[in-house]
């Protein structure tokens, strides 16, 4: 599992499962929201012009060199796009 510490006591983790990647947002060391997605789709998100990924409680939005994380319709954190790609490469 790869983890990035975010502001406001939040953590963004990516856990490799047999056929998917589980994206997890934890708040105060308790799982707050998660989403499963194929690694290929996560890489496509970083490479294409698509501005967002996912609908629902956990959403990712791209803006220039950042990936913004939205939980329950509220932006909660930002991760550098390069850091996000680096973590995805480690999960291959």
C-alpha positions, 0 to 999 in steps of 0.5 A: 500500500502506498500512502500520501499524507494530506492536510487536515489529518487526511491520508490518501492511500492506494492499495493493490488488489488482484485486479484493481487498485483501491483508492482510500481517503482516511480521516484520523486513521479511520477509513472515510471513503474508498473507490476501486478502479483498474490501474489502466484507467488511473493511468489514462486519467493522468495522460488524457484531457479528461478533467475528472474521474469518478462520480460519487463520494470520491472524485478526482479532478485534474488541473495543470500539474495537480490532482484535486481530491473531492469527497462528498462534493467538497474539495479536501486535498491536492496531490501533485500529478507527478507524485500520483503517477510515481505511486501508480508506477510503484503499483504496477 
